[in-house]
Structures are given as structure tokens and as C-alpha cells.
């Protein structure tokens, strides 16, 4: 009996052997024994299929899927090619792979090196890796040293044999190149193929290590890098075909560091394998066996999902590097692999000592690099086998799409004559104008998540409305401020914010020095005219306050209008109306649009400036105060309140430098003279006393006359000036707001609808008549179309060749797809998993 197998399990293997022997005998005799030589014993599953390489070569224990005729090797090659094709051409499909995600301190580099069976500096990401690295690993018993191939970025890509040192130099050169760019990370993968005697049959994508940046302004650069890395990793995890290997470096499973990022994409953890690294440093931290039990078997509620494998894996990698120098710990990769196996057995022994009992079989199946490697290889093989029937239709669909594009390009090459070019240009122009008008009127055909802007984004790119205090209102106060808008809806929101901000501006405060300086001296007398003083101050304050808003409004609306162009081109491409292959003509249209938008905004802003200048150059009371009666009522009420305050001041015997008029309790009026005053002040007092019983209009006139020769700014005079300035400022503000909104609607927005189409037609028709070749750049267009044709032909050949490979694999797999055969194959697979782990 095999060690670890029950009698029922051995009986199942015996039944499987009888069925498999009949299926594989012919294949084995025809294909020969192609298995690589190995001195280590094989598992029963491998003995049934001598032509297949073992899935793993750990402690002489190997396993495989029952694939007839050695198709497993073809299967790996086909999927590797599929992954390269998907990454290079950015296709919507991909091959299953293991995506490694972890922080820089989670031991990601060491884990990947242990899975590969040899050490490879810089592969593990860390602080230097700025591009994902895809490792297509393949078991090769004859490869005593790692054989590496770097996949070039040519079309089609080529396999370039490289040494480990050459690949390291290439990775470092890419890191240095990206450090100099604005976006310091790239999602484009570096693809490496590796053949080695210790490699499993796995495809691993190593991502840059996540960064846990410290808070604070001094760490802004690191925080920016952390956001960039997290965005890159999330984009990679979006591929549903990938199995996520989530690395955690913690003793408490409630501390979700890497899982926090993973669960943003895979909230149920349904395609995630969790690995706890650095187990050898974790075991001494546990003081009680219940703590170890909880760590090895965390409750499902703690992990917040149903992870692959049901429970986490636990790994340790011994420290030390491979090399011949004095600091090297291991002289060869063989010694390194032996140290990994020894570390695994030591971890098991340490855990059993902490627990005070032997580990259960299910617990042992989760301890060590060998168990993780076996699990991942089996899991990836299952995905490969399950996806084969799905890949062929996907490739067939892609082939049809490429053939359709080729027919279009051949058709366009045949249409490069004068009459057809003019017709295509006119059709593109009309479609462009129609889409532009549609965006202004309102549509939902363009995805808001791609083209929309929230109010915060709009302020960042198009500028904010800032008042004299430099403070902007919260976006939450504006309707639809958090929504991603574009086109006419975004224009309307910006105009509404302009109305809200400008309409709520109050007159800036006025100092006493400003009032005195504004009084000045008339050309014919030296009296004081506070009406003129108020006008001088009001127009100066209004001009300084509102002119910046005019420039802010123009820049903001220009930004919104310019954003219509990429959305319009997207809609043209979506509806198949884009003029592909004629970039010069399209660029002519886009240049005309941008130039028109800039000229129209400048012209409209100049008209608004004329209005603002005229409004702040000459004060028209009927304009600023609605009517003279309104102003008179305002000043009369102010004079009455002032009279009352003066009378009250007289009652309590207060003295001041201004005239005070009192009222006795029985209603009789009496004069209260200051203790010391000049003769002119006495005349002023007599005038005010005489005006007590006058009408409101007379009192107002007397009040104004009292200040004509007096430059000692009394509180009453200061308040009158402030009130007049506020009234004039409000009138200028209301007129400016109405005028600016009306003019931008009439002279900025409407010309896009009724003037730009005519100008564009005129410009293009003139280009058609004067120089059609330059308008379309026929020579370059022909070269571009021919290059596209060659690229599509190469892509089609690659797709067709790959489709043929998967069709052949699918036919090979069809030999054991009957229900009974499939059940036996699944039983063998499960027994293999139990045996190997």
C-alpha cells in the first residue's frame, strides 16, 4: 500500500490504472519515451504517463494530469504564447497566471526565488522594480543551470537568450528610465521564460511591492509613489483569469495590510490564495498553544471571504545568498534548495513543539514552499484545462475582427483618390459637427467615468472661482458638484457656480483713510462732496473685485469646451465614423476647433471687459439704485436713525465733535451746545436745531450740507459713505453678473453651434480646392495604412497559429472527456494532491 493512502484510495488508483493503460498505450508506443532522465522515484500517476514531465520534483514526489500524448507541454507553451500576445496587443482576454501581490517588507522576493528554485536578484520587485515581471517557468530536468530567455518588444516578439546578469541589467536600465519619467511606473510587463530542473510549471507575475508611506507633508513623494504602485497592482488584479497570491507579514490575521488592497478588486477572495511569510520568525512570538492554533486555523469571519485552499499557507525562506564570494552562504542553487527543504522541516518541528502534538495532515498540507508550489501548480493546471474549450472561440472571434479590419484598410487604400477623399472628408466633418452639437445638447453615449469631471476635478484642470480672500466654496454647496459631467451639463454647472460665487460677494471694507483720500479737492472749490467720494471708492472696489472673475470664467468655460474634442473623437470611433489613416486631416479639424474656441473666448471676454469698464467709469444712479426714490428712501431712513441717535446722545449729556440734537421728555426741542466749539461749529449747530421740525427731505439736505465744509470725518459721514458705496457696489455686481452670463451664452456658447460649422466648412473646402494632397497628406496616409496592414497580417498569423495549437490541444483532451473517464481523472488528481502535499 502507498504511504498515506487508505485501502479505498488504493482501489481507486487500481481502477484508474486499468482505464488509463488502455488510453495511453498506443500514445506511449507512438510518441516514445520522451521523459527526461531522473534518478528520483515517480508517483503512480507519473508511471502511467512516462512521456510527461512531472509537475514538481520535490523529494521524489511528482504528479500530473492525465493528458494524452504529452499535450501538457504543448498546453504550457500555448498559454505562455497567449499571455505574451494579450500583453503585447492589450487584448481583452488573457491566460491564467499567478499574480503575486505584497508589500515591500513581506518577503515577496525570497518567496518567488524559492518557488523558482534559484536566486535571482531584483526579480522580487521591492523599491526598484517599476514594471511587472512575468516569469514563464518550465520544468526541465536536463537544465543544470537556469536557461533564461527575454521576450523582446518587437512585432512579432522574439526570444532572446540571456544570462541572469544580462536580464538584471535590462531590468535596472528600465527602472532608471522610468525614474526620469513623470509616471514612474508602467503596467507593461517584462516577460522572461525560464527552463530549470527545479522550476515548477508555473506562470508567475511579480508586481512592484506595495508601499506603506508614512503620513505628513515631508513624505509626499513617497505617498505619490505608493498611490501609483497601488493603482498599477489594482489594474493587474482586474484580470479575472489571474489567481492572486496575497502575501501577509503579520501574526494577527485581523491586521489586513495586503488584503485591504486585494479585497478592493476581489471582495469575496474567491480567486485569492493567502500566504503568511516569514513563519520561522513568527513561531517564537507565540507564547501559548491556543495562539498557534488560532494562527494556523483563522476563522472564516476574520479573513472576510472564502479563499482558495480554505486556509492560508505558511512559508519560510532561509536567509543568505548564493555565490562564490566571502559573504555568500550557499555555493550553489542545489544547496539553496536543500536549505529551503530543511527550513520547512524545522518549521514543522517547531510548530509541533509549540502545540505539544503532531501536526494534522491538513495542517501539514499548508506548511512550506513545497506544499505551496504543488498547490499552485495543480490549481493553475486545472484553470488551463478548464479554459481550453473557452479559448478557441475567443481566438476565433479575434481572428474575425482582425480580418474585418484588414478588409477596411484594403478598402481605404483603394479609396485614396481625389473624389473619394473629398467625400470622406465631408462625411467626417458633418459627423464631427453632429457629435459636437449632441454633446452640448446632452447625451449619455460617452461613459461619465471616463470623460466626466467632478467639480473638484474641474477646478483642478480649469481653475477655480476665487474671491479677494482667496477662498473657494465647498463643492458640496453646488448642485451636482460630486457628479462626473461633460458637455452642456458641465457648462451649465460652471455658470451656476459663477452666479453663486459672484452673487454672494459683499462690498469690501472701507477704511477712513480711503474715504479722506477719495475726497480730494474740486477744481473750483474745496468743499467735500461725499457723493463723489462714494462713487470713486465704489467703482475702484468693483473693478478690482470683478475683473479677475471675468478671466476665471473665460478660462473655465474654455476648458469645458476644449474637453468636447476628445469626447467627440471617441464617439466617432465608437460609431465607426472616424477617419482612420488620415491623421493630418483630423489634426486640421482639431486645430480649427481649438483656434476657434480660443478666439471666441478672447472676443467674448473683451466684450465683457467693455461692459465692466463702462459700468465702473460712470455711475448712473438709476442703474445702481434702481430709482432715485429708492436711494432717497434709503438715505432718509438713515438720516432719521441718525437724528434719533443724536437726540438720545443729547439726553444723557454726551458731547462729541459732531452736532448733537436732543429731544426732551415732553416733546419740546432744545439745543445742547458743545463746551468748546468754533463759530463755524456754532452756525452748524444752529442749522441742525432749525432742522429738527423739518420734513425728511429737508433734514437729508441739511445733513449733507453740514458736511460740505467739514473735513473732520464724523461717524455719521463715514456711515453715509459706506452705505452709498455698498449700494453702488451692489448695483455694479448685479449688472456685471447679468451681463457676463448673457454675453458668454450669446458670444461664446452659441457661436459653437451656429458659427463654427460654417467656418469649418469654408476652411475645409478651401483646402480641398487649393492643395488636397497636403490636406490629407496622401503619401503618409498610404504609408500608415500599409504599415497597419502589415501589422494586422502579422497579428492574424499569430492568432491563427495560436488557435490551431489550442484546437489541437482540445482534440487531444477530447479522448478522455467522457463522463467515466473524467471522473477517474478527477479522482487521480485529488489522490495526487493528497499524496504530494
Protein Blocks (a to p, Z undefined) as FASTA:
>chain_A
ZZhiafklmmmmmmmmmmmmmmmmmmmmmnopabdcdfbdcdfklmmmmmbccfbdgehi
acddddehhlmmmmmmmmmmmmmmmmmnopabdcddddddddfklommmmmmmmnopace
hklnpjmlmbdcdddddddfklmbacdddddfbdcdddddddfklmmmmmmmmmmmmmmp
mblcdfbdcddddddfkbccdddddddddddddedjklmmmmmmmmmmmmmmmmmmmpmk
bccddddddfbfklcfklmmmmmmmmnopmcccddehklmmmmmpmbfklmmmmmmccfk
lnopacehhiacdddddeddddjbfklmbfbfklmmmmmmmmmmmmmmmmmmmnopacdf
klmmmgcjklmmmmmmmmmmmmmmmmmmmmmmmmmmmmmmmmmmmmmmmmmmmmmcfklm
mmmmmmmmmmmmmmmmmmmnopakbcfklmgccfklmmmmnopaddfkopacdfklpghk
lpccehjllmmmmmmmmmmmmmmpccddddfklmmmmnmpafkbccdcfklmmmmmmmmm
mmmmmmmmmmmmmmmmmmmmmmmmmmmmmmmmmnopacghilmlmmmmmmmmmmmmmmmm
mmmmmmmmmmmmmmmmpccfklmnopaklmmmmmmmmmmmmmmmmmmmmmnopacfbdcd
dddfkopacddddfbdcfklmmmmmmmmmmmmmcfklmmmmmmmmmmmmcbdcfklmmmm
mmmmmmmmmmmmmmmmmmmmmmmmmmmmmmmmmmmmmmmmmmmmmmmmmmmmlmnommlm
mmmmmmmmmmmmmmmmmmmmmmmmmmmmmmmmmmmmcfklmmmmmmmmmmmmmmmZZ
